[in-house]
Amino acid sequence: MAVAGLYRRILPCPPAIEFSSAEGKKLFSEALQNGTMEGFFKLISHFQTQSEPAYCGLASLSMVLNALAIDPRRKWKGPWRWYDESMLDCCEPLEKVKAEGITFGKVACLAQCAGAKVEAFRTSLSNIGDFRDHVIKCASSEGCHLIASYHRKHFKQTGTGHFSPIGGYHAESDMALILDVARFKYPPHWVPLALLWEAMDTIDEATGHPRGFMLISSCQKAPSFLYTLSCRDESWKSVAKYLFYEVPILLKSEGPKTVPEIIFLLFKSLPASTGDFIKWIAEVRRQEEDGSMLTKEEKEMLAVKEKVLDQVRGTELSKYVKDLISSSISNCKLREKDSLSEIAANVCCQGAALLSGGLTSGPGMCCRATFLKSLNVNGDKPSTIVSGTIVSGGNEHEVDMLVPVSPATSGTHCSSTMDNCILLHPTSSDVFVVLLLALPPSTWSGIKDERLLSEIQGLVLTENLPDPLQQEVLHLRWQLHNLKSWSNNEVEDLALPASI
């Protein structure tokens, strides 16, 4: 006999007041008159129901990112760029989130990866007065939204830890409006702010840390075009420890005498997982029906990526690194498969799962073949696109990978066999160069030789870099700064400054 499922829960009132009730409407009207519902309309326009029981953090974040009109810079479905829970996987595998939920620190990490500005506060690092001020600030503005991490038991609700955005504030009653993303369970509801603070001031058993809240707004910093840091794999902590603490000690204790010695010292000591820590980005899309067009925006993005790569390879630092990587002393800690055909197959398989609606790629989902073709935009010179065929569950899907490449000689284009291409995708050398450029200036302070210190500082000086490479490096340094904050407390205590 089939067991009946559950159709919602009755909202315990009190302590909550249902948003659609007569009293809830009255609170809304009064708060609107007082100007503390300004953020509500952007949020309600993008209100969504979490698609999995453990996706409350992902649903809350995608709702806020869309409300802030932050461009994900990659497609969701068809031609549309839009945040969806399935796209929020740079800090934690979706399968793990689906099974276990997500922690406070990882939600903050995801917001950072998406290009938002995040100020996160655990209750141990804040107080109810400051929390109230932040709620009022966000409720009175369209440019800032607050996500609360709390325990449901304080509201007499079933369940445990939960994330949801705060949609407004009623000053006279000191109540906050929770836009509960588990809409299959509870509707939006008003709760006493003091009780919400108590619900946040609880320990998350998964981390041993208190819960809290985070303020999310649009970031004024330029987004990354080509590179990003990833904390999706837990091994990132060993890489962070190496970059933040071990590198300065190595430079001080080993006493390198030349720039090549510095680069070799840092390269040979890289953790094996460094290649999983810094990533380069390639967009994978389903082929258009006519298979012959790139949009103007896609064309421009490819051009910027090629410009960034050209600028990386044009730095003096790149010449030193290239000599090292190509010599017999190099190792495989950063090296990936660098031929275009291997890159194409790898990127194609990674994109296959997302485009097919899955969470991970597997034996039954891969690229059967990859090849090159040229696409035109409004009569401009063609762009070379790597294409492939995804085989998934017996079905085939044609995809394009927007990987930057350039022809071997001026005026020609890559052949369909990929034999006539100079590769402009980020190789091991490029990734290592960018990582060195993004290290904070204080990294090099342990070098005792003043002449050598001056020389290496000149090689990595951000002000000497051209745009857009300079913005790319500043973005990565900003990510490094945030990761350092998290690594100091096992990723779970976070209070970010407005700028670095």
C-alpha positions in Angstrom: 0.0 0.0 0.0 1.4 3.4 -1.0 2.1 5.8 1.9 0.6 9.2 1.4 3.0 12.1 1.1 2.8 15.4 2.9 1.0 18.5 1.6 2.5 21.4 3.5 2.6 22.0 7.2 0.4 24.2 9.3 2.4 27.3 10.3 2.6 27.6 14.1 0.9 30.9 14.9 2.1 32.3 17.3 5.0 32.9 17.2 4.8 33.4 13.4 2.2 35.5 11.6 1.4 34.3 8.1 2.1 36.9 5.5 -1.2 36.5 3.6 -3.3 36.7 6.8 -5.2 39.9 7.7 -2.6 40.7 10.4 0.2 39.9 8.0 -1.2 42.2 5.4 -1.5 45.0 8.0 2.1 44.6 9.0 3.1 44.7 5.4 1.1 47.9 4.7 2.6 49.7 7.7 6.1 48.6 7.0 5.7 49.7 3.4 4.6 53.1 4.6 7.7 53.3 6.8 10.0 52.4 4.0 11.2 49.1 5.3 9.8 47.0 2.5 11.9 48.4 -0.3 13.9 45.2 -0.8 10.8 43.1 -0.8 9.7 43.8 -4.4 13.0 42.7 -6.0 13.0 39.5 -3.9 9.4 38.6 -4.5 9.9 39.0 -8.2 12.5 36.2 -8.0 11.0 34.1 -5.2 11.5 30.4 -5.8 10.9 27.1 -4.2 13.9 25.0 -3.4 14.0 22.1 -5.8 15.4 19.6 -3.3 14.8 19.2 0.4 18.4 20.2 1.2 18.7 23.0 -1.3 17.5 25.9 1.0 20.9 27.6 0.9 21.2 27.3 -2.9 17.6 28.5 -3.5 18.1 31.5 -1.1 21.3 32.5 -2.9 20.0 32.1 -6.4 16.9 34.1 -5.5 19.1 36.9 -4.1 21.6 36.9 -7.0 18.7 37.2 -9.5 17.1 40.0 -7.4 20.4 41.9 -7.5 20.6 41.4 -11.3 24.1 39.9 -11.1 24.9 38.4 -14.5 26.1 34.7 -14.1 28.1 35.2 -17.3 27.1 31.7 -18.5 24.0 30.3 -19.9 21.3 28.6 -17.9 19.0 27.2 -20.7 18.6 28.2 -24.3 20.2 31.7 -24.8 19.3 32.8 -21.2 21.8 33.7 -18.5 20.1 33.2 -15.2 21.0 31.9 -11.7 19.6 28.5 -10.9 20.5 26.1 -8.0 22.2 23.8 -10.5 24.7 26.5 -11.3 25.9 27.0 -7.8 28.5 24.3 -7.5 31.9 26.0 -7.4 32.3 25.5 -3.6 30.6 22.2 -3.0 29.5 19.3 -5.3 25.7 19.3 -5.8 25.4 15.7 -5.0 26.9 16.4 -1.6 24.6 19.3 -1.0 21.6 17.2 -2.1 22.5 14.5 0.5 23.8 16.6 3.4 22.8 20.2 2.9 25.3 23.1 2.9 27.1 25.1 5.6 27.1 28.8 6.3 30.6 29.2 5.1 30.0 27.4 1.8 27.0 29.6 1.0 29.2 32.6 1.5 31.8 31.0 -0.7 29.2 30.5 -3.4 28.1 34.1 -3.3 31.7 35.2 -3.7 32.2 32.8 -6.7 29.1 34.4 -8.2 30.7 37.8 -8.0 28.7 39.3 -5.2 29.9 41.3 -2.3 29.4 39.3 0.9 29.5 40.4 4.6 28.9 37.4 6.8 28.4 37.4 10.5 28.1 34.5 12.9 26.1 35.4 16.1 29.3 34.9 18.0 30.8 37.9 16.1 27.7 40.1 16.2 24.8 41.1 18.5 21.1 41.6 18.2 21.4 45.4 17.9 23.8 45.1 15.0 21.6 42.4 13.4 18.5 44.7 13.7 20.4 47.6 12.1 21.5 45.3 9.2 17.9 44.0 8.7 16.6 47.6 8.6 19.4 48.6 6.2 18.6 45.8 3.7 14.8 46.1 4.1 15.2 49.8 3.2 17.2 49.3 0.1 17.0 47.4 -3.2 20.8 47.0 -3.4 21.3 44.7 -0.4 19.6 41.5 0.8 20.0 39.5 3.9 20.0 35.7 4.2 19.5 34.2 7.6 20.8 30.8 8.8 18.6 29.6 11.7 17.1 26.6 13.5 13.4 26.1 12.9 12.6 24.8 16.4 12.5 28.3 17.9 9.5 29.0 15.8 7.8 25.6 16.7 8.4 24.5 13.2 9.4 21.0 12.1 12.9 20.5 10.8 16.3 21.7 11.8 18.8 24.2 10.2 17.4 26.3 7.4 18.3 29.3 5.1 15.9 31.9 3.8 16.1 35.6 2.7 14.6 38.3 4.9 12.0 40.3 2.9 11.1 43.2 5.2 10.9 44.6 8.7 8.1 46.1 10.8 9.5 48.5 13.3 6.6 48.9 15.7 6.3 45.2 16.4 10.0 44.5 15.8 9.2 41.7 13.4 11.1 40.4 10.3 9.5 38.8 7.2 11.0 35.4 6.3 10.5 34.5 2.6 10.8 30.8 3.3 12.1 29.0 0.2 10.6 25.7 1.4 7.3 26.9 0.1 6.0 23.4 -0.2 6.2 23.4 3.6 5.6 26.9 5.1 4.4 30.1 3.5 6.2 33.5 4.0 5.7 34.6 7.6 6.5 37.4 10.0 8.5 36.5 13.2 9.7 38.5 16.2 13.3 39.7 15.4 14.5 38.7 18.9 13.2 35.2 18.3 14.9 35.1 14.9 18.2 36.1 16.6 17.8 33.2 19.1 17.1 30.8 16.2 20.3 32.0 14.5 22.3 31.8 17.8 22.4 28.1 17.7 25.2 25.6 16.9 25.3 23.9 13.5 26.2 20.3 14.4 27.9 19.8 11.0 30.5 22.4 11.8 30.4 23.1 15.5 30.0 26.8 14.8 27.1 29.2 15.5 24.7 30.1 12.7 24.3 33.7 11.6 23.4 36.0 8.7 25.0 37.4 5.6 24.5 40.6 3.7 24.7 40.2 -0.1 25.0 43.1 -2.6 26.4 43.7 -6.0 30.2 43.9 -6.1 31.9 46.9 -7.8 35.0 44.9 -8.6 35.3 43.7 -12.2 34.4 40.1 -12.6 36.8 37.4 -13.6 36.8 36.8 -17.4 38.9 33.7 -17.5 40.2 32.5 -14.1 38.6 31.6 -10.8 39.5 30.0 -7.5 37.6 26.9 -6.4 37.0 25.5 -2.9 34.7 22.8 -4.3 37.3 20.1 -3.3 38.3 20.1 0.3 41.9 19.8 -0.8 41.9 23.6 -1.4 42.7 24.0 2.3 46.2 22.5 1.8 46.8 24.9 -1.2 45.6 27.9 0.8 47.9 27.0 3.7 50.8 26.7 1.3 50.2 30.1 -0.4 49.3 32.0 2.7 51.8 30.7 5.3 54.4 28.3 3.8 55.5 30.4 0.8 56.7 33.4 2.9 58.5 30.9 5.2 60.2 29.2 2.2 61.4 32.5 0.8 62.9 33.5 4.1 64.4 30.2 5.0 65.7 29.0 1.7 67.3 32.3 0.7 67.0 32.1 -3.1 69.5 34.2 -5.0 67.8 34.8 -8.4 64.3 35.0 -9.8 64.5 31.6 -11.5 65.5 30.1 -8.1 62.4 31.8 -6.5 60.1 30.4 -9.2 61.6 26.9 -9.0 61.4 26.9 -5.2 57.7 27.8 -5.2 56.8 25.5 -8.1 58.5 22.4 -6.8 56.7 22.8 -3.4 53.2 23.2 -4.9 50.7 20.8 -3.3 49.5 18.1 -5.7 46.0 19.5 -5.7 46.9 23.0 -7.0 45.4 22.3 -10.4 42.0 21.8 -8.7 42.4 25.1 -6.9 42.7 27.6 -9.7 40.5 27.0 -12.7 40.1 28.6 -16.2 36.6 29.0 -17.5 35.2 27.7 -20.8 31.6 28.1 -21.7 29.8 25.1 -23.0 26.5 25.6 -24.9 24.1 23.6 -26.9 24.5 24.3 -30.6 22.1 26.7 -32.2 19.7 25.1 -34.6 21.3 26.6 -37.6 24.8 25.9 -36.1 26.3 29.0 -37.7 26.2 32.0 -35.4 27.9 33.4 -32.4 26.2 36.3 -30.7 28.0 39.6 -30.6 28.4 39.2 -26.8 30.0 35.8 -27.2 32.3 37.1 -29.8 33.4 39.9 -27.5 33.9 37.6 -24.6 36.2 35.3 -26.6 38.1 38.4 -27.7 38.6 39.5 -24.1 39.8 36.0 -23.1 42.3 36.0 -25.9 43.5 39.4 -24.9 43.9 38.3 -21.2 46.0 35.3 -22.4 48.1 37.4 -24.7 48.8 39.8 -21.8 49.7 36.9 -19.5 52.2 35.6 -22.0 53.5 39.1 -22.6 54.7 39.6 -19.0 58.3 39.2 -18.0 57.3 36.8 -15.3 55.8 34.5 -18.0 59.2 34.1 -19.7 60.7 32.8 -16.5 57.8 30.4 -15.8 57.7 29.1 -19.4 61.4 28.2 -19.2 60.8 26.3 -15.9 57.7 24.4 -17.0 59.3 23.3 -20.3 62.5 22.2 -18.6 63.3 18.7 -17.2 62.8 20.0 -13.7 59.1 20.6 -14.1 56.5 18.3 -12.5 52.8 17.5 -13.0 51.2 19.5 -10.1 49.7 22.1 -12.4 50.0 20.3 -15.7 46.8 19.3 -17.4 46.3 17.8 -20.8 47.4 20.7 -22.9 46.6 19.6 -26.5 43.4 21.2 -27.9 41.8 17.9 -28.6 42.3 16.7 -25.1 41.2 20.0 -23.6 38.1 19.9 -25.8 37.2 16.3 -24.7 37.7 17.2 -21.0 35.6 20.5 -21.2 32.9 18.8 -23.2 32.5 16.0 -20.7 32.3 18.5 -17.8 29.7 20.6 -19.6 27.7 17.5 -20.6 26.3 16.9 -17.2 25.1 20.5 -16.7 23.5 20.7 -20.1 21.8 17.4 -19.7 20.4 18.4 -16.3 22.6 16.0 -14.3 24.8 16.7 -11.4 27.9 14.8 -12.4 29.3 13.2 -15.6 29.7 9.5 -15.7 30.6 6.6 -18.0 27.3 7.0 -19.8 27.8 10.7 -20.5 30.8 11.9 -22.4 31.9 13.4 -25.7 32.1 10.9 -28.5 34.0 13.3 -30.8 35.4 16.8 -31.0 36.2 18.9 -34.0 36.8 22.5 -35.0 34.6 24.9 -37.0 34.4 28.6 -37.7 31.4 30.7 -36.8 30.7 34.2 -38.1 29.2 37.3 -36.4 27.7 40.0 -38.6 30.3 39.5 -41.3 33.3 39.8 -39.0 36.2 37.4 -39.3 35.3 33.9 -38.1 35.9 32.6 -34.6 37.2 29.1 -34.2 34.9 27.0 -31.9 35.5 23.5 -30.6 32.4 21.3 -31.0 31.5 17.9 -29.8 28.9 15.3 -29.5 27.6 14.4 -26.0 26.4 10.8 -25.7 24.0 10.5 -22.7 21.6 7.7 -22.1 21.6 6.7 -25.8 20.8 10.2 -26.9 23.2 12.5 -28.7 23.5 16.3 -28.2 25.7 18.6 -30.3 27.5 21.2 -28.2 29.9 24.1 -28.7 32.8 25.0 -26.4 33.8 28.6 -26.5 37.5 28.0 -25.9 39.8 30.7 -27.1 42.2 29.6 -29.8 44.0 31.5 -32.6 45.2 30.4 -36.1 48.9 29.5 -36.6 49.4 32.1 -39.2 47.7 35.4 -39.9 44.7 35.2 -42.2 44.2 31.5 -41.8 41.9 29.5 -39.6 42.3 26.3 -37.6 41.8 23.1 -39.6 39.1 20.6 -38.7 41.9 18.3 -37.6 43.2 20.8 -35.0 46.7 20.5 -36.5 47.0 24.2 -37.6 46.4 25.9 -34.3 48.5 27.9 -31.9 46.8 27.2 -28.6 45.6 30.2 -26.7 43.8 28.2 -24.0 45.4 28.7 -20.5 48.2 26.1 -20.1 50.1 25.2 -17.0 52.5 28.1 -17.5 49.7 30.6 -17.8 47.9 29.4 -14.7 51.1 29.5 -12.6 51.9 33.0 -13.8 48.4 34.3 -12.9 48.6 32.6 -9.5 52.0 34.3 -8.7 50.6 37.7 -9.9 47.6 37.3 -7.6 49.6 36.6 -4.4 49.4 39.5 -1.9 52.4 41.9 -2.0 53.4 40.9 1.5 54.2 37.4 0.2 57.6 38.5 -0.9 58.7 40.4 2.2 60.7 37.4 3.4 63.3 37.8 0.6 66.5 39.1 2.4 68.3 40.3 -0.7 67.0 43.8 -1.3 68.0 43.8 -5.0 66.2 40.5 -5.6 63.2 41.7 -3.6 63.0 44.8 -5.8 63.3 42.7 -8.9 60.5 40.2 -8.0 58.3 43.0 -6.8 58.7 44.7 -10.2 57.7 41.5 -12.0 54.5 41.1 -10.0 53.5 44.7 -9.5 49.8 44.9 -10.3 50.0 48.6 -11.3 52.3 47.6 -14.2 49.8 45.2 -15.7 47.5 46.3 -18.6 43.7 46.0 -18.5 42.0 43.5 -18.6 44.7 41.4 -17.0 45.1 43.8 -14.1 41.4 43.4 -13.2 41.7 39.7 -13.6 44.6 39.6 -11.1 42.8 41.9 -8.7 39.7 39.7 -8.8 41.8 36.6 -8.0 43.6 38.4 -5.2 40.2 39.4 -3.7 39.2 35.7 -3.8 42.5 34.7 -2.2 41.9 37.3 0.6 38.4 35.8 1.3 39.7 32.3 1.3 42.4 33.3 3.8 39.7 34.6 6.1 37.8 31.3 5.8 40.9 29.1 6.2 41.8 30.7 9.5 38.6 29.2 10.9 38.1 26.1 8.8 36.0 28.0 6.3 33.3 28.7 8.9 33.9 32.1 10.4 33.7 35.0 8.0 33.6 38.8 8.4 34.8 40.4 5.2 36.0 43.9 4.8 34.3 46.1 2.2 37.5 46.3 0.2 41.1 45.1 0.2 
